[in-house]
Amino acid sequence: MTEITRVPLQPIAKGAVSKLWLGVVAIAVASAGVAYAALPPAPTVKTLTAGTGASPTMEDVVLINYKGMLMDGKVFDENKNYPNPVAQFVPGFSKALMKMQRGGKYEVVIPSELAYGDHPQPGSPIPPNADLKFEVELIDYKSLAEIRQQQAILQQLQQMQGGAGAPGAAVPGAGAPGVPVPVQP
């Protein structure tokens, strides 16, 4: 038969329970910090004026007013009534647009990893590894299918009226500095 040796438990010293809980909290906070550090970078979107309705998707084309700035406030790009497919902006800008609503105004901060990273466009005023700040107004958006349908109707009308205008003309506003140029389908 095995003999069990009994060891009396010592009473917990005054204040030790508080220290024990502080240790548990410290471990939890440290673990959360590790989990937070492992999260992928994301743009922050602050609503200045709320919009209404649904948000655009990657398959939509937006019409926006925007001002792009470096974090020190230096403006590197600005445009009004700019149409562009959501999928053809830098990743952080696309993700931010998908959190916006029609008619809303927003302040967006995009970490460099979701902007131009360490390889900005040649000749760009954006330095490597720069976080970017934007003021954006989402005027409207439509799906690519809606736009193609509208273009087909316009082309038919132009052909019926004698062919004024060129089919497949480029989207106005394309080619603004610091913003990717949309590819025509």
Buried (B, 14 or more C-beta within 10 A) or exposed (E): EEEEEEEEEEEEEEEEEEEEEEEEEEEEEEEEEEEEEEEEBBBBBEEEEEBEEEBBEEEBBBBBBBBBBBEEEEEBBBBEEBBBBBBBBBBBBBBBBBBBBBBBBBBBBBBBBBBBEEEBEEEBBBEEBBBBBBBBBBBBBBEBEEBEEEBEEEBEEBEEEEEEEEEEEEBEBBEBBBBBEBEEE
